[in-house]
Amino acid sequence: MRIIPMVVIVVLLLAGFLRAPARGEGPAPPRYQLNRADEDYRYLRDPAQRSDFWDAVKFLPLDPGGARYLSLGGEARERFEYFGNPNWGKDPQDSGYLLQRYFLHADLHPAQHLRFFAQLQSSLESGRAVGARPTDRDELDLHQAFVDLRLEPDPAFSFTLRAGRQELAYGSQRIVSVREGPNVRQSFDGLRGMLRLGEWQLDGIATRPVLTRPHLFDDGTDNHRALWGIYSVLPVPHLGKGSVDLYYLGLYNRQARYDQGSAREVRHSLGTRLWRTEPPLDYNFEALYQWGRFGAGDIRAWTVASDTGYRWENLPLGPRISLKADIVSGDRDRNHRGLQTFNPLFPKGAYFSEGALIGPANLINLDPTLTLQLTGHLVLTADWDFFWRESAGDGIYNNAVVLVRPDRGSSSRYLGSQGQLQLEWNPGRHLSLVAMYSHFFAGPFLRESGPGKDVDYLTTWVSYRF
């Protein structure tokens, strides 16, 4: 689509309003949410609260009191990626490629208990040597389109029934996510019920993923897969602003593929997550067990994941050190019909890194990280990630649970390590810029099972939201 680069010019012109004079002296507006449908602009009924240039389109009253209103918004992201020795030297080398992504949404509240939300997405790719990946290109399509029926008899109690196409994200997005890293984000068709009682949250979902296709308005429901379940979040005051998540999720896949072969998959996941984000000590511990059927065999899989960090806010640069550790089960014997490979369902696209060479299946990893607040808007993150296979009888997979290297040819467990540097600049609410470089040092398994060259990865992107 040749008209899309014109959108880039418009977005860059709009970015000039980043530091435009505020229309009022009200408080700073809230941050934009990962899912733009989670934003609430009812506070702009009070003109004194308007302090941002875009407030003029964030709350457009449809009646004198502002009980009925329309909100508009959008986002543009320009991203460059380069891999040296893609797929450890298995794929053809290129000189880098450009990814473009654009969103535009409208949020209509025609009545107190009724809401309509629609969001368009355009994602483009150019320059990749082997062509666009499934998550690279979707020229123009309806990314979200749902209706909400909301009951709110009390400020501390509400229930919302959502029907239609929508994004889903739970916990730290290890299991269900919007897939932010890749160019095309994930959405689902179906029903979602949301109960809120004070700080307690309970969701029930019955959905099918949206099948991404590359052309105009051709995305449809993926009738080969389904996702359903219940997810709850319960604050635990004596943990010091900590919370616990409890959830059950079910997955159906008509034709799942693992190292041992292909078959129909019905998988059940029962998990819990204990977390706290308040400094100086933050943590995120998650454990999950899976059971079900894969063809004629039983599924027995599991994972335990952790992220523990400590921040010294009073020291120069406010350093935070953390350690991430994950153990994810793999299949014991590809010739036995039972399956022990963990399935992360619909995980975040950048699970271990933006390069996404390895996904959370049949894996052990350790990742020490250092984060420095160089200025009020500039953050530097450095980490070194180490990877092993959990089972020597299974291969390695990417984030979409696609086999990228079978277990034949090597009995080694050690995959290698990856050092990474990331610099993020957020000069304001609307604009963010990120630059990242990583080098993957291939270990014995990769060298012995096929091409095992070291991989260089470089990416940079700029995003503008309104």
N, C-alpha and C positions, 0 to 999 in steps of 0.2 A: 504494500500500500504506500504509494508515493506521497499521499497527503499527510502521513504521520509526521515526517520531519518538520512540517509547518507547525505542528503542535509543540515540538521542542522549542521553537522560537517563541511561541506564545508563552510557554511556561517560563522561559528565561526572562522574558519581559515582566511577567508577574513576579518573579523573584526579586525584581527591583523594588518591590513594595515591602521587602523584608524589614527594612528599617523606616518604613513610612511613618509619619507622625500619627500617634494614637488619636482616636476621636474623643477620648475621655480620659479621666484620671482614675479609672477603676482598677481593681486588682488584676494581676496577671492571669490570663486565661489558662484553662487546664491543658495538659498535654494531649496530643492526638493519640487515639487508641490504635492498637494493632489491627483490630477489626473496627472499621469506621462506623459500623452499625451500633457499637457500644457507646457512642458519644451522646451526650445529653446537653442541649443548648437552651433549656427552659430558663436558666438563670439570666439570659439576655432579655427577658421581659422587662427587667429593670434597666433603663437606659444608663444608669450610673455604672453598671457592670461592663459596659462596652469599652474595651481598651485596645482592640486589635483591628487592623484594617479590614480583615475578612468578616468581622462581625456583621457587616451589612448583609451578607448572604447566608450567614449561619443561622439567622433567626429572621424569617420573613412572616410577620403575623398576617393571618387571614381574617381576623376579626378585631374589633377595637381592644378587647382585653388580652389578646394573644393566646387564648386557650387553644385555638387552631393555628397551626403554623407549618411552614415549609423550611427545610434546611438543605443547603447545597454544599458540596465539597468535592475534592479531587486530589490526585497525587500523580507525580511523574518521577520515574527513576531511570537514569541513564547509567549503564554498567558496562565495563570492559573486563574481559577475562582472558588470561593466557595460561596455558599448560605447556610446560616443557616435558616431553616424553609422556603424552597422555596415556592413561591406563597402564602406567609403568612401561611404556614403550610399545604396547600392543596396537594402539590406534595411530593413524597418520598424524604427523606433526603439522601444525599450522602456526600462523603468526599472531594469533589472537582474534577475538571476535567481539562484536557489540551486541548487547541485550538492551532492549527498550521496553518499558512497561508504563501504561497509563491507566488511571482509574478516574471515573466520574460518577458521583452518586447523588441521589435525591431522597430525602427523608421527609415524608408527608404525614402530618398528624391532623386528620380531618375531624376527629372527635376525641373525647377524653379517653376512651377505652380502645381506640382503633389507630393503627399505624400501618403505613405502606413504605417499604424501603426497596430501592432498586439501585444497582451498581453495575456499570459497564467496565469491562477490562479489555485492553488491547496490549498484547505482548508480541514483540518482534525480535528476530535474530538475524544477523548478517555476518558472514565471514568465517563460520566454523567449517573446517575442512571436510568433516564427514557428515555435514548437514545438521539440522536442528534436532535436539533431543525432544522427547514428548513434552517436557516441561519448559521448553524454550519459546515455542511459537503458538499463539492463538490470536489471529489477526484482529478480531473484534467479536465479543460475545457478552452475554448476560451472565455476569459472575454471581450476583446475588439478586433475588427478587422474592420478597416474602411479605406476608401480612401478619401483624401481631394483634391479638386480642388480649387486653390487659385488664385485670381486676386488682384494684388497690384500695381495699376497704380501710386500711390503716397505714400510716407512713412506715411502720415497721413490718408490714406484711404485704406481699404482692404475689400474683400468679400470672404468668404470661404464656399463652399458647402461640407458637410460631409455626407457620406452615409455608413451605416453598423452598426456594434455593437459598442457601445460607452457609456462612463460614462457621466452623466449629474449632474451638481451641480449649484444651483442658490441662490443668496443672502446669508443668513446665514444658508442655508440648512434646513429651517423649513418646506419647501414644496417639494422641489426636491433635492435629495442628492445622494452621492455615498455610503451611509450607511457604514461609516468607522468603527464604534464601533463593530458590529457583525463580525463574522469570514468570512462570504461570502459577498462581496460587490455587490451593485446593478449596473446593466448595462441595456441598452435599444437598441432595434433594430429599425432602421429607418433613417430619414433624419434630418439634422440640418443645417440651414443657419446662418452664423455669419457675421454681418456687423460691421465694426469698422471705425469710423470717428473721428479722434483725440481721446479724452477720452470718447466719446459717444459710447455705445455698444447696439446692437440690435440683438437678436437671435429669430429665428423661428424654432419650432420643430414639427415633426409629427412622433411619435414613439409608440412602444409597449414594455413593460418591458420584460426582459429575465426571463424565468422561471427556477429557480434553482432546479436541480436534483442532487442526491448524487454521481453518478457514473462517468465513464470516457466519456467525450465528448458527454454528453446526454442533455445538456442545450439547450432548444429551445425557440422560441418566444411564449410568453403568449398571445394566441389569444382570451382570455376572457377579456383582459384589454387593454386600449389604453390611451396614454397621448399626448396631442397636445397643442400648444399655442405660445405666443409671450412674450419675456422678454427683458426689456430695462433698461439700467443703464445710468443716466445722472448726471454728476458732477454739483454741485451748489456752485460756488466759494464764494459767500457771506456768506455761512454757515461755512467757515473756513475749507476747504478741506472735506466738506461734500458732499454726493451724495444722489440722490433719485432714487429708482427703481419703475418702473411701469410695471405691467404684467397682462396677462390673460392666464389661463391654463384650459384646458378641460380634463375631465376624463370619461372614459367609463368602466363599470364593469358589466359583464354579470350576475354575481351572488354575490351581495354585502350582507353582514350580519351585522345587528345591533341588539340592544336589542329588538326592536319591530319585528324583523323577517328578512327574506331574500327576495330579489327582484333584478330586473335589475336596474342599477344606471347610470344616465347620469348627471354629475355634472360640473358646470362652476364656476371658481374662478376668481375674480377680486381683485387685491391687490396693495398695495403701501408700500414702505419701505424707511425710512429716516435714514441715518446712517453716522457715522464718527468714524474713528479709531485713529486719531491723539491725543496723550496726550497733556495736562493733562485731558481734558474732552472727553470722548468717549460715544457714544450712538447708539442705534439700536432700532428704533420704527417701528412696522409693523402692518398694519390693512388689513383684508381680508374679503370679503363677498362672499358667495356661494349660487347658486340657481340651479335648475334643477328638475329632476324627479327621484323618488324612487318607482318603481312599479307604482301604480295608484295615488300616492301622490306627493305633491310638496316638494322640498328641499328648506329650508331657514336656512342658518347657517352662522356663523361668528366667527372671533377671533380678538383680539387686544393683541399684545405682546410688551414688552419693556425690554431693558437692558441698564441701565445708570450707568456709572462708572467714577471715578476720581482717578488719579494717582499722588502721590507726588514724583516726580523723584529725588528731592534734599534731601529727607529724607533717613535715613538708611533703607535698605531693600526695598526701592522704593514701599511702600505700595499702593495698589489699592483697593478701596472699591466700591462695586456695588450693585445694586438692580435689580433683574429680576422680572417682574410681567407679568402674562399671564391670560387672560380670554378666554375660549374656549367654545362655545355653546354646549348644550346637548339637547336631545329630551324632549319635554314637556309631552307627553302622548303616551306611547307605544301602546295604543289601538286606537289611531288616525292615519290615513294613512299618514298624513304629517310628514316630518322628519326634525328635527332641529339639529341633531348630526353633528358636524363639522368633515370633513374628511381631514387629513393632507397630503393626496396623497402619496408621497414617502419621508417621513421625515428622518432626520439623525437618526441613530440607537441609539445613546446615547443622547436622547433629553433632559431629565432632569438629567440623571446620567448614568453611565456605567451599572448599574444594570438593568435599563430599566424596572422597575416594572410597571410604569404608563406612558401612552402616551397622546398626546395632543388632547383629545376629551372629552367633558363634564367635564371641569376642570377649577379650579381657583388655581393659585399658586403664592406664594411670596418666593423669594430666595435671602436673603442678603449674600454677598460673600466678603471674604478678601483674597487678593493675596499678597504674599511676595516673593521678589527676594533674596533668602538666599545667593546665590553666583552668579557669572556670568553665571553659567550653571544649577543652582538648584532653582526650584520654588516650593513653598508651597501654596496650595489653600485650604481654609476652607469655608464651606457654610452650611446653614441650610434651608431646603426647606419645606414649608408648603403647604398642598394640601386639596382642597375642591371639591366636585362635584358642577358644575355650575347649574345643574338641578337635583332635587330630583326624577324626573321621568325617569331617564336614568341610566344605569350602568357605569362602568369604563372600559377602553380599554387600550391595549398596543400600542406600536409604529406602529404596522402593522394594527391598527384598528380592532383587534380581541378582542371580549368581554371577559374580564377576571373575571368579577363579575357583575351579573345582579342586577337590582335595587330592586328585591323582597327581603323582609325580613327586610328592614330598611328604615326609612325615614330620617336618619341623612345625613348631607352633608359632615361633616368633615372626611377626610380619614386618616389623620395622618401627621407626619413630619419626615424628614430624615436629619440627620447630616452626613457630609462627609468630609474626609480629603484626599488630593491627593498630592503626592510628585513626581515631574517630573525632571529628570536629562538628560540634553542634552550636553554631553561632546564634541561633535563635530558634523559635518554636517551629518555624516552617522548613528550614533548610538543614540538611545534614550531609556530610561528606565522609567517606570511609576509604582508606587505602590499606591493603593487606598483602603480605608476602609469606609464603610457607615453602619449606623444602622437606620432602619425604625421603628418608633414607631407607631404601628397600632392604628387608631382612632375608634370612635364609629361605623361608617358605616361598616368597615371591620370586627369588632368583632361581630356585630349584623347580618351580612348577610352570615356568614359562618366562616371557620377557620380565625382567626384574630390574629395570633401570630406576634410578632416583627420579623423583618428580618435582619440578619447580612449578609453583602456582602463584600467579599475581592477579589481583583484582582491585578495581577501584570503582566507586559509584557515588553518584550524587542524587539526592532525593529532595523533592519539594512538595509540601502538603498544604492544603488550605481547606 
